[in-house]
Amino acid sequence: MKRTLTLLFFCTVSWLILSIYKTNNFGLLVGKQYLTSGFESQIRIPIFSIEIPNSKRFVRKELTKGKGISNRTLYKGINISTEFEYFYRNISEDKLENPLLHKHQYRALLNNDMKCKGKGVFLLVFVHSSARKSLARQQIRSTYGSFSDYENKHIEYIFVLGQTPKPEIQQKINEESEKYMDIVQGNFVDSYRNLTYKLVFSLFWVNNFCSNAKFVVKVDDDAIINIPLLIQHLQQKTKDNLLTNVLECNMHIDTEPFRHSNSKWRTSLLEYPFPTYPPYCNGNPSIMSIDVIRKMYDTTKEVPFLWLEDVYGGGFLPWISNIEMHQPTCYMIYVTIANMHVNACKLFYLSYSSNIIFHKDIWEQISKPMNSSCKC
């Protein structure tokens, strides 16, 4: 009898969770002051996954909304869950009422909208930065951001911020924007759980104010770009007439959501009910052709909010848009003191250290005359 009651209890609870999930709206995380604490630390979500080997590609099968799909896709002997796509392709309209993600009601509170106007922009770099990290932005301006032209290719840089509740920080941002004319600020709170809003705001800004760029790089303010090698890499694409459907990144497959209640990155079943994420790009950094920016921005109208920016922007949007992902052999490296002097043939350099002096040392190493044998 006791066992029967226990079973009945668990069945009832499961039914209630499912019912709540089906009717649950994804709330708009805008203007909530309690969200401002997490972003300041710039802690990155740990990745425990199987990485796709370098120089490999992944493209999902073309699917039609409402037609239904098989629930597994086999790739290189690995089963990749696609149950989520059936859910997101058949989502109810009430889950698509978010004014920012779905209605695109973004406003640029600070907007240096002349950045790209009348210019032949070969590469736009948009840097996600937190409001308080003015020193990191200044270091970027004095290192890789000092390249406005390389081999006759024009480069523009923009720093993307959200709102801050602190007037003294906002005043400094206003002064910084007036001085350097390279900051845009969106109408959402700058917080860790609002990074998805920041990403879609970036897509909004590029579509509206820099759609003449050929290529776009999304990067966080803790990464370093090897501009000479990157321009060489993109020039080769131009020569090969590979100007569309370009999405290059550090790829992950079969990554499982964090379910532990004490984890900072916990994703509940209500937020994401499936056992694995789709193949996705680790959001820092990504290389995109301008058509990919447009496709991903349009796709945001169809995909409900998920606060994990990497999974949403690097997984959901490309997957649903059928955009090809690619990880070049030269893509990126995490730099330590031990390896910083031995490898200058990567496009991007990341460090677990937040020490800006160390970052400057990395830049000095990679900005030396480039090894002619470096290939991507």
Summary of the structure (lengths in Angstrom):
residues: 376
radius of gyration: 21.3
end to end distance: 66.8
largest distance: 80.2
contacts: 1163
relative contact order: 0.17
helix: 35%
strand: 22%
